[in-house]
Amino acid sequence: MSSEIDARGLACPQPVIATKKALDVIREGVVTTIVDNTAARENVAKFAAANGCGVSVEERSGYYHIRITKGTPAAETGKPAIASGTVVYLITKDTLGHGSEELGAILMKSFFYTLGEIEPLPRSILLINSAVKLAVEGSSVAEYLASFAESGVKVLSCGTCLDHFHLKDRLAAGGVTNMYTILAELSVGPAITL
């Protein structure tokens, strides 16, 4: 079975939700979602891969055609395996704790360094609001976040937040996501909010 979803012009997270609905009604087959921006392309592809589907993307006439094959093991997509942990961290600002911003920045760096030394690694690290500043070029913790991503941890920054701070083109670690995926990740396992 195959179907096509025209998600051009839809705001985040509507392309992901439309894709999810199309995948929910088939046991196996191909769903092709067409989007008109890179954030939607990344969000739909990541959603599909995270749900064990094969994913390929082709650009045609300025639009992205995301071919999603349900029933294909995630290992065939070439994506790294998910980290073995189940804990999800929701980071809501670029400093840790309340009070001194300078101390909060030092504590945040210490937090990510130490988190990398504990096993198992978390399932995912979700960055929202000013926390997206942690994953951009020049951040004191971007290298830690990049290392987590290379190890299979989902490091995801809110696309709306990156746009708000005009940082999307400076993202240096992990990927861009949307509220649907953030909520889906939070519902999977134990979540810790900082």
C-alpha positions as CSV (number, residue, x, y, z in Angstrom):
1,M,0.0,0.0,0.0
2,S,1.2,3.5,-0.7
3,S,-0.1,7.0,-0.1
4,E,1.0,10.6,-0.4
5,I,0.6,13.4,2.1
6,D,0.9,17.0,0.8
7,A,2.1,18.9,3.9
8,R,3.4,21.9,2.0
9,G,2.5,25.1,3.8
10,L,1.5,23.4,7.1
11,A,2.9,24.8,10.3
12,C,4.9,22.7,12.8
13,P,4.0,20.0,14.0
14,Q,1.2,19.4,11.4
15,P,3.4,17.6,8.9
16,V,4.5,15.1,11.5
17,I,0.9,14.6,12.7
18,A,-0.4,14.1,9.2
19,T,2.4,11.6,8.6
20,K,1.7,9.7,11.8
21,K,-2.0,9.4,10.9
22,A,-1.1,8.0,7.5
23,L,1.3,5.5,9.0
24,D,-1.2,4.5,11.7
25,V,-3.7,3.2,9.1
26,I,-1.3,0.8,7.3
27,R,0.4,-2.3,8.5
28,E,3.2,-2.0,6.0
29,G,3.8,0.0,2.9
30,V,5.0,3.4,1.7
31,V,3.9,6.9,2.7
32,T,5.4,9.8,0.9
33,T,5.1,13.2,2.7
34,I,5.8,16.3,0.7
35,V,7.0,19.4,2.6
36,D,8.4,22.8,1.7
37,N,10.9,23.6,4.4
38,T,14.0,22.0,6.0
39,A,12.5,21.9,9.5
40,A,9.5,19.9,8.4
41,R,11.8,17.6,6.4
42,E,14.0,16.9,9.4
43,N,11.0,16.5,11.8
44,V,9.1,14.1,9.6
45,A,12.2,12.0,8.7
46,K,13.3,11.8,12.4
47,F,9.7,10.9,13.5
48,A,9.6,8.1,10.9
49,A,13.1,6.8,11.7
50,A,12.3,6.8,15.5
51,N,9.3,4.7,14.8
52,G,11.3,2.0,13.0
53,C,10.6,3.0,9.4
54,G,13.0,3.3,6.5
55,V,13.4,6.9,5.3
56,S,14.8,8.5,2.1
57,V,14.5,12.1,1.1
58,E,14.6,13.5,-2.4
59,E,14.4,17.2,-3.4
60,R,12.3,18.0,-6.4
61,S,11.4,21.4,-7.7
62,G,12.1,23.1,-4.4
63,Y,10.0,20.6,-2.3
64,Y,11.2,17.7,-0.2
65,H,9.6,14.3,-0.9
66,I,10.1,12.1,2.2
67,R,9.6,8.4,1.3
68,I,8.8,6.4,4.5
69,T,8.7,2.6,4.3
70,K,6.8,1.0,7.2
71,G,8.0,-2.5,8.0
72,T,11.7,-1.7,7.4
73,P,13.9,-2.2,10.4
74,A,15.5,1.0,11.7
75,A,18.9,-0.6,11.3
76,E,18.6,-0.4,7.6
77,T,18.2,3.3,7.6
78,G,21.9,3.8,8.6
79,K,20.9,5.8,11.7
80,P,22.7,5.2,15.0
81,A,21.1,2.9,17.5
82,I,19.1,4.5,20.3
83,A,21.0,4.8,23.6
84,S,20.3,2.1,26.1
85,G,18.8,4.3,28.7
86,T,15.1,5.3,29.2
87,V,15.4,8.7,31.0
88,V,14.4,11.8,29.1
89,Y,15.8,15.2,30.1
90,L,13.8,18.3,29.3
91,I,16.1,21.3,29.6
92,T,14.2,24.5,29.8
93,K,16.9,27.2,30.0
94,D,20.6,27.7,29.3
95,T,21.7,27.8,33.0
96,L,21.1,25.4,35.8
97,G,19.4,26.5,39.0
98,H,18.1,29.9,40.1
99,G,20.2,32.9,41.2
100,S,23.5,33.7,39.7
101,E,23.5,33.3,35.9
102,E,27.3,33.0,35.9
103,L,27.1,30.1,38.4
104,G,24.2,28.6,36.5
105,A,26.3,28.4,33.3
106,I,29.2,26.7,35.2
107,L,26.7,24.2,36.8
108,M,25.1,23.4,33.4
109,K,28.5,22.6,31.9
110,S,29.3,20.4,34.9
111,F,25.9,18.7,34.6
112,F,26.5,17.7,30.9
113,Y,30.1,16.6,31.6
114,T,28.9,14.4,34.5
115,L,25.9,13.1,32.6
116,G,28.3,11.7,29.9
117,E,30.1,9.7,32.6
118,I,27.0,8.0,33.9
119,E,25.6,4.8,32.4
120,P,23.3,4.2,30.8
121,L,23.1,7.4,28.8
122,P,19.7,9.0,28.6
123,R,17.3,8.2,25.9
124,S,16.9,11.8,24.9
125,I,17.8,15.4,25.7
126,L,15.1,17.9,24.8
127,L,16.0,21.6,24.6
128,I,13.3,24.2,24.8
129,N,13.1,28.0,25.3
130,S,16.6,29.5,26.0
131,A,18.0,26.0,26.5
132,V,18.4,25.8,22.7
133,K,21.3,28.2,23.1
134,L,23.2,25.2,24.5
135,A,23.3,23.4,21.2
136,V,24.6,26.2,19.0
137,E,28.1,27.2,17.9
138,G,30.1,28.9,20.6
139,S,28.2,27.2,23.5
140,S,30.3,25.8,26.2
141,V,28.4,22.5,26.2
142,A,27.8,22.0,22.4
143,E,30.7,19.5,22.3
144,Y,29.1,17.4,25.0
145,L,25.7,17.5,23.3
146,A,27.3,16.5,20.0
147,S,29.0,13.6,21.7
148,F,25.7,12.4,23.1
149,A,24.1,12.6,19.7
150,E,27.0,10.5,18.2
151,S,26.4,7.9,20.9
152,G,22.7,7.5,19.9
153,V,21.1,9.9,22.4
154,K,18.3,12.0,20.8
155,V,19.5,15.6,21.2
156,L,16.6,17.7,20.0
157,S,16.1,21.5,20.0
158,C,12.7,23.1,19.6
159,G,12.5,24.6,16.1
160,T,10.1,27.4,17.2
161,C,12.6,28.3,20.0
162,L,15.6,28.3,17.6
163,D,13.6,30.6,15.3
164,H,12.6,32.9,18.2
165,F,16.3,33.4,19.1
166,H,17.4,33.5,15.4
167,L,19.7,30.5,16.0
168,K,18.5,27.8,13.6
169,D,21.5,28.4,11.2
170,R,23.9,28.1,14.1
171,L,22.8,24.7,15.4
172,A,26.0,22.7,16.2
173,A,24.7,19.6,18.0
174,G,21.7,17.3,17.5
175,G,18.7,18.2,15.4
176,V,15.6,20.4,15.2
177,T,12.3,19.1,16.5
178,N,8.7,20.2,17.2
179,M,6.2,20.0,20.1
180,Y,4.6,16.8,18.9
181,T,8.0,14.9,19.1
182,I,8.8,16.6,22.4
183,L,5.6,15.4,23.9
184,A,6.0,11.9,22.4
185,E,9.5,11.6,23.9
186,L,8.3,12.8,27.3
187,S,5.6,10.1,27.3
188,V,8.0,7.2,26.6
189,G,9.9,7.0,29.8
190,P,10.7,8.7,33.1
191,A,11.3,12.4,32.4
192,I,13.4,14.9,34.4
193,T,12.9,18.6,33.9
194,L,15.7,21.1,34.5
